[in-house]
Amino acid sequence: MMEKQQMEVETHCEENDNQDASEPVARVGWNNKIEYFLAQVGFSVGLGNVWRFPYLCHQNGGGSFLLLYVLMLVIVGIPLLFMELAAGQAIRQGSIGVWKYISPRLVGIGYSSCVVCFFVALYYNVILAWSLFYLGNSFQSPLPWTTCPEEANETVHKCEANSTTSYFWYRKALDVTNNIDETGSFNPYIVGCLFAAWVIVCLAMFKGIKSSVKVMYFSSIFPYVVLICFLVRGLLLEGALEGISFMFYPKLEIWGNIQVWRQAATQVFFALGLGFGSIIAYSSYNPKSNNCHRDAYTVSLINFFTSVLATLVVFSVLGFRAHKIVAECVVRNVNLMLTESQNGFLNPTEMPIFNHSDPGSLGVEAYQNWFKAHGRHGQGNFTDCDLETEMQKGVEGTGLVFIVFTEAMSLLPGSPFWSALFFLMLLNLGLSTMFGTMEGILTPLTDRFKTLADNKTKLTVFSCLLGFLIGLLFTQRCGNYFVMMFDDYSATLPLIIVVVFENFSVSWLYGADRFLDDIEAMLGWRPSVAYKYLWKYICQLAMLALLGATTIQMFLKVPTYMVWNEDKRSEIAEAYPGWALAVLALLIIFAMLPVPLGFIYTYARDKISSKVYTIVSTKSETPMTEMAPSSQWNGGDA
């Protein structure tokens, strides 16, 4: 029979007033633990592990940042992940149903999670479209971004003045406008790739987790195979060890910088996918006896291991690229040195000792020592050839993936093979995250509304179609700027607020002790009492501090976006225009609006029906413990 769960109210409340949420008779479940595990890992491990974590690690103290990250992971990340896993597994509902049962007046938390998931899916699939575009262009030799076009016109001069990979990215792949105010036409190639990306997602999600998990067997495992291949190849390259040493070089002074703590906490927060509702959705398909406590630690450690592995790969390859660029810089300056000496502009006694017939015989370190002593004050136009300076160029976000790393791969023997392998890895990383993001939308809605549950296939197709149509915004020539906008602002603040409310609902409204009682009844053993204090105090204070720091930074620092400047051959920051700031505000407001609306609606409904909710019930059973347990992996009853 279809089960109806009721909220705990005072005895004068009518029983049928709570019969507004339904759940399928036999909630479909995972066939085995491996499927569930691949889904959770695939969702948490995404593009951020490849292009965000390496940058933060390098810029914020290397090994020191790793220790700080692990600290934040242990005291904040794992407890909050455990909380979401346990809530989803116990109540066996999506995010809307979970927070409705835990705290009825905060039912809007689940709806806000759905809105944020939809925002993220819109721009995340555009990045997959870019990966598809580069993947398609990788099957040719030489790679199209290694040479400038042969037409003798102004465009070629711009290409020669900049790097070929930058020219291909900004002028061929995106055909980007000069700023966000210039809309431009649609890019037909990216439109086609975006449509293909949404078709892949739709086909994989067509039958829910039963179909998506089949794709996850490949999409979740293949990236690790590629990362290991890249690591082995990268370690054999000249300059790889120098690159890795820059990554791990400790800078202990960063511990005194509050912004580094904020960045470490933010990275933990987004790396685990907290607040999206996807973790809750996936765990809701588990049997009640599943050890979600162990899952929280396992998923977190694998996510951290992946981030470190990706960082090793990135900096070994970037070290090779930087070493090659610096070596060419030394040769160029040595030739200039010889010319200056022959023309009498440079005193031969000031020249370093090297084989004049082989400009490359002067090592990088020897040249840097000479440059510090004589080159800065000499008459010649000598330049510094610094390895660390080259390592720091474009090591974050799309600049890392589509410009710097792409350039490094073009220097490898058999570059088309490595390029195709890399972008296929990116595609799989993104797809596994997209599946989780979409599940964070579909599962709560189908659990909450029976009509949608009866037409889940149509809902999936409609959601993907709607995502593609709205996603066309990002395929305009200015679309890259909108991707930055959504990535920086549409999820950051709303998700932090969502998790603050989630933790407050469980630890204070529902009660941390009561929640641990439910977990004990579900698993057969009681987790450590330390979780009570972590949820009530440490996590809550840490999330409030992160929320405050993020909000203050948004108001103190004018929101900017990066624009490619062809003259300076680098990206420069430009302030968002007024209308764009209004869009940013609307994105944040729209994502958080369900929380106050849900509270007002529930409060007004209770007043009208003279219904008074109690925060802590005296009954022995709770919405979680009163549900029948299941020990089967193949879809036991909820």
N, C-alpha and C positions, 0 to 999 in steps of 0.2 A: 504494500500500500504506500501511496505517496505520503511522505512524512511532512508534518507541519510543525515548525518550531515556534515556540511562544516566548515572548519577552517576559521577564519577571516583573510583575506588577502587584499592587496591593489586592487583597482578596476580593474587593468589590468590583474589580475590572471584569468585564465579560470576556470569556475565553475566545470567542470568535473574532475579537477585534485584532488579534495578532496573526490571523491566518492570511498574511499578505505576502509571504515568501514561500516559495516551493522549491523542491529539489527532486531530481529524477529518482525513480524507484531504486534502481541499481546504478549508481554513478559510475560511469566508465572509468577504469583505472589503468595504471601502467601494467604491461605484461610481466615485467620483472624490474628489479632494482637498478639494473644497468641502464634501462631506458630513462628512468627518472633521473638518475645521476648525470647522464649525458645531457639531459635537458637543462638541469640546473647549472651545470658547468658551462654548457654552451651559451646560456643566457648571460651569466656573469662575466665570462671571458669574451671580450669584444675588441673593437678597434682601439679603445682607450688604452688597453694593455700594450699596444704596439706604438701608438704615437703620442700618448700623454704621459704615461709613467716614465719612460726613458728621459723625457725632457725635464720633468720634475726632479727626478733623481740626480741628473747632471747639474741642474741649476741650483739645487738646494742642499748641497753638501755631500753628494754621493753616498758613501757608506753611512754617514750620519743620518741622512734622510731615510735610508732603509730601516735603521733602528727605530726612528720616530714613527715610520709607517707601521712597523710591526707592533709597536706600543699602542697606537690608535686602533689597529685591527683587533687586538686582544681585549681592550677595555671598552670599545664602542662597537666595532664592526661585528664581531662574532656574537655578542649578546643580542644585538638587534636582529641579526640574521636568524638566530635561534628563536627569537620571539615570533617572527613572521612565519617561519617554518612550522612551529608548534601550533600557532593559531589557525593556519590554513589546514593543517592535517587533522586537527581536532574537530573543527566546525565543518570542514569539507564543503566550503563555499568559496566563491571568489572574494575579492577585496570588499565589494559592496555588502555582501552577506555577512562577512566576518565582522566588520566594524559596526554593522547594524545590531548584531547580537551582543557584541561586547559592550557597546555604548550607543544606545538607540539614537540619542540626540546628536551624535557625531557620525551619523550615517553618511554625511557628505564627504568624509575622508575617502571612502571607496570610489565615489564618483570623481573626485579630484584626481585620484590615481589614474582612472580611465582617461580623463582629459589630457593629463601629462603624457601618458603612453601614446595617445593619438598624435600629440605635437611631436614627440620624439620619432614616431614611425614616419611622419611626413618627411622630415629632413634626412633621417637615417637611411631611408631607401634611396635618396638621391646620391648619397655617398656610394651605395652599392651600384648605382647606375654609372657613376664615374669609374668604379673598378671594372665594370663590364666593358666600358669604352676602352680602357687601357688594356684589358685582357684581350679584346678583339684586335687591338693594334700591335700586340706582342708577337703575333704569328707572322712576322716578316723580318727580313734581314737586309740592310741594317735597320735597327729600330727607328721609327719616324721621328723620335725626339732627340736623336743623336746628331742630326745635321740640319742646317738651315735650308729653307726653300731656295731653289735655283733661280727663280725669277729675279731679274735685276730691277727691283723697285724699292720703294721706301720701306716696305715691310721687311725685306731681307736685311736692310741696314739695321733695323731695330733688333732683328734676331742676332746679328753679328755683334751688336753692342751689348747684348745680354747673353745669358746662358741658353743653350738650345732647349734644355728641359723646361726652363721658365717660359720661354717663348711658346713651346708646344702646349703647356698647361694653360697659360693665360690667353693665348691667341688662337689656338687650334681646338683644344678640348672645351674651354669655356667661352672663348671669344668675349671675354669679360669687358664690361663698360668701365669708364674711368672712376665712377662712384655709384652709390646706391640710388642717387636721384635720376640717373640715366637708365631707363628701363631696358630698352633694346628689344630686339625680336627674340622669338623662341629659337633655341638651338635644336635643330631636327635630330641630330645624332644622340644628344642627351635625352630628348623626349622618347626616342625609340628604346634607348637603354633603360629609362625609367619604367616604361611600359613592360619591358621584359622582366625587370626586377620584381614588379608587382605581380606579374603572372606567376613567377616562380614562388613567391610567398603565398599567393592564393591557392595554387595547386598543392603546396605542401600543407596548408592549413585546411584544406577542403573537408577533411573528415576529422578535424580536431587533432588531438594528440596521437591518435592511431596512425594518421598519415604523416604528421610532422616528425614524429620520432624516427620514422624510417629514413628520412633525410638527415636527421641528426647523427645517425651512426657514421655518416661520412663527414658532415659539416663540423662536428665537434672534435673528431679525431684527426682529420686531415691537416688542420693548421699546426698541430704538434709535429707531425712528420716533416712539414715544410720548415718549421722553425729549427728543428734539429739539423736538417740538411743545410740550411743557411749558416747555422752556427759552425758546423764542421768545415764548410767551405770558407767561412769568414775567418776562422782562426788560422787558416793556411795563407791568408793574404798579408802582404807587407803593410805594417802600420796597424794591424788589428789589435795587438797587445797595447799599443799606445792609446788607442781609442777606448779600450776597456779600462785602462788605468785612469783615464780622465773621468770615467763614469763612477768608479769606486773611490776616488781620492777623497778622503774625509775632510770636511770643513766644520769642525765642532762649534764654531761661532754661530752657526745657523740656529742652534737650540735657543738662543736668546731672541730670535726674530719671531714675533707672534704670527706674521703672515705665513711663515713656513709651517707652523702648527696648523693653521687654517687650511693650507693646501694639502697637508697630509691627511687631515680629517675629511676633507672634501673628496680626495681621491679614494679613500677607503669607502666612503659613502656611495660613490657612483660605481666603483669597481664591483661591489657586491650587488648592485641593483636594488638597493633598499628603497621602499616607497612606491615602486612602480606597480605593485600588485601582482607582478609575474611570479615572484617567489611563492606568494600565497596561492596563486592559481595552480601552479605545478604541484605544490605539496598537498593541495586539496584532493588530488587523485590518489594519494597514498592510502594504504591500510592504516588503521589506528595504531597498530603495533610497531610501525616503522621507527627506527631510532633516529629521530630528527636532530637530536643533540649531536650525535656523531657526524651527521650530514653537515651541520653548520661548520664544524671544524674542518672537515674534509674539503668542502667547497671553498672555504676561505683560504686554506693552505694551497690548494691547486691554483686558485686565482693568483695568489702571491708568487708561487713558483713560475706561473706563466708570465707574469710581469717581469720577473728577473730574467727569465729565459729570453723574452723578447728584447729586453734592454741589452743583454749580451750580444744578441744578433745585430741589433741596430748599431751599437757602438763599435762592434768589430768591423762592420761594413763601412760605417762612416769614418772610422779610423783609417781604413784603406783609402777611401776617397780623399780625406784630408791630407794623408801622407803623399798621395800622388800630386795633389794641387800644390802643396808646399814644396815638393821636389821640383816641380816645374817653375815655381816662383824663384827658387834658389838658382836654377840654371839661367833664368831670364836676368836676374840681377848680377850673376857672375859674368855673363856676356856683356852687360852694361859696364861692369867694373873693368873688364879688359879694354873695352872701347874708350872709357874715360882715361885709363892709364896710358893708352897709345896716343891719345890726343893731348896729353899733358895736364889734364884736369884733376888727376888723382895721383898722389904721391905713391910710387911703387913700394915704398917702405911701409905704407899703411895697409897694403894688400895682404890678405891671409895667405898661408902657404897651401898650395894645391896644384894639381896637374893642369897647366894652362890649356893643354890640348883636349882635356876632358872636363868641361864645366861642371858636370855632375859629380866629380870626385870630391867637391867640397860638401861636406855633410850639412844637414839642417842645423844641428847644434853649433857647429863651427861658424856657420854664416850668421846665426843669431848673435853669437858672442861678438863677431866682427861688427855687426850692424849696431849693437848697443854702444860699442866703443868708437866707431868711426862713421858708420852709415848715416846716423841721424844728423850729423853735423857736416857731412861732406857736401860737395857741390853737385854731385850727381843726383838724379831722381830715383834713389834707391827706396825700396819698400820692405817692410818687415814681413817675414815669412813665418808666421806663428801657427803652430798646429792647433792650439786650443781655440784660437780665433776662428779657424775654419770649422772646427768641431761644433761651434756654437751657432753656426749659420743655418737657420731654417730647420731646427730639430724638434718642432712641435706641429701637431695637427696636419692639415693637408699639405703644408709646405714640406714636411718631412717625407710623407708618403709619395706625393705626386711630383716632387721636384728633386729634393736632395737624395733620397734613397733611390729614386728612379735613375738619377744621374750616376750614382755609385754602381748600380747593376749594369749600366751600359758599358762600364769599364771592364767588366768581367768577361773572360772567354766564354763563348756560348751565351751571350747576353739575352737573346730572345727566349731561351729555355728558362733562365732564372727570372726573367720578367714575367713570363706566363705563370710560372709557379708562384711568384709572389702575389700577383693580383688575384689568382685563383684562391690563395690563402685568405686574402682580404675579403673576398666575396663570401667565403664560407664562415669566417669570423662574424661578418655582418649578418648573414642569414640566420645563424643560430641565435643571435641577439634579437633579430626581428621576429623570429617565431615566439620567443618569450614575451616580447613587447605586445604583439598581437594577442597572445593568450591572456595578457593582463587586461585587454579590452573585452574580448569575446566571452571569457569564462564568467566574469562578474555579471555581465549583462544577461547572459542566458540563464544564470542561476537566479537572478532577481526577477526576470520577466518570463513567464511561461510561454507567451507568444513567440518570443525570440528563441527560446529553447526548442520549440517545435519547428522553427525555421532557421536552424543554425547555419546550414549551408548557404542559404540565401543571405543571411547576415554577414557571413564571411566574404562572399562575393561582393556584396554591396559595400562593405568596409574597405576592401581593397580597391574597388572602383572609385569610391569617394577619395581615398588616399591618393590615387593617381591623379585625379582631376585637380585636387587642391595642390598636389605636388608639382603641377605644371608651373606654379609660381617660381619654383627653384630652377626651372630649366630655361628661364629667360637669361639674357646676357648678364643681368645683374643678380642672377640667382645665387651665386656664390656668397654674396653679402647677406642674403636672407638666411642661408644655411648657417653663417656665423651668428646671426642674430638669434635664431632659434636654439642653436647649440649653447650659446652663452647665457641666455636669459629665460627661455620658455620652460626649462625644467629645473634649473638650479635652485632658485628661491622657493618655488612651489613644492618641490620634493622635500626640501629640508623642513618646511612647515608641515607637510603631511606626516613625516616621520616623528616630528615633535608631538603631534596630536596622537599618533599611533601609540607611542611610548607612554604618553600621559594617560590614555584610555586604559591601557593594560595595567600599568603599575599603580595608578592612583584611583581611577574611577572603578574599574573592575576589581582591582586589588592584586598586588604581586603575589601574596600568599595564596590567594584563591586560584590564581593562574597556575602556580606551581602545584597546587592540589590537583588541578585538572590534568596537568602533564603527568603527574604521578599515577593517576587513575588510568591514563592512556598508555603509558609506557611500562608501568609495573614497578617503577623505581623513581625516587625523587631527586631532581637535580640539586646541585649545591645551593645553599641559601645565599651564596655570594651573588647569584643572579638577581635576587630581590633588591639588594643594595645597588647593584650596577644599573638595573632598570630604573629604580626610583630616584637615584641621585646622580651617579656618575654619567650615565648615558643622557639623562635629561638635561643636566647642566652643560655637558659637552655640546649637545645639539642646540641648546639655547645660545651658547656662546658662539657656535658656528653660524647660527641664524643672525645673531646680532652683528658679528664681524662681516658677514656677507652683505647685510643690509647697509651697514655704515659705509662699506667700500663702494657700493653702488651709488650712494648719495654723494660721497666725497670725491670720487673719481668720475669724470664725465665719461659715459659709455662711448667706446670707440670701436671701430672695425678696421681691418687691415686692407690697404689698397696697394696694388703693385705699381711702383714708380719706375718707369723704364729708364729715366735719366739717371736715377740713383742706383739702379739695378738691385733694388731691395723693396721690401714691403714697408709702408709707412702707415702710421695710425691716423685716422681721420675721425672727427666727432660725428656722431649720428645727427642728421637733421631733425628738426622739431617733429615732423610727422612720424619719423621712425621711432623717436622716443615715445610718442603716443602709442604706437603699435606695441612696443616693448611693455609698456604699462598695461595695455589691454590683455596681452598674453598672460601676464602674471595674475591680473585680476580675474580673468576668465577661468584660469586653472584653479584658483582658490575659491571662487564664488560658491561652489557646491557646499562647502563646509558651513558658512553662515546661513545659507538658504536652507540646508538640511536641519540645522538647529532651530531656526525660526519656524519652519513647517512643523517639526515634531513638537516643539513647545506649544504652538498654537493649537495643534490637533489634540494634545493632551489637556489643554485648558478647556477646550470645547467639550471634550468627552469626560471631563473631570477625572482624568487619568493621572496618577502620580507614580513615576518610576522610582524605584529604590536603587541606590548605587550598590549596596551590598545586601545580598539576600540571606535570609536565615535558613533557607532550604538547603538540604544536603546535596542536591543535584544542581548543576549549572547548565547553561546552554551547551557546554562542551561535553560534560561528563554524562549527561542524560542520553547521549547518542549511542546507538549500539556499536560496539567495536567490531572491527573486521581484521582478519589476519591474512586475507588473500590479496595477492598482487594483481589478480585479473579482474578487479572491479567489484569489490564487495559493496554491500549496501551502506548508504551514508548513515 
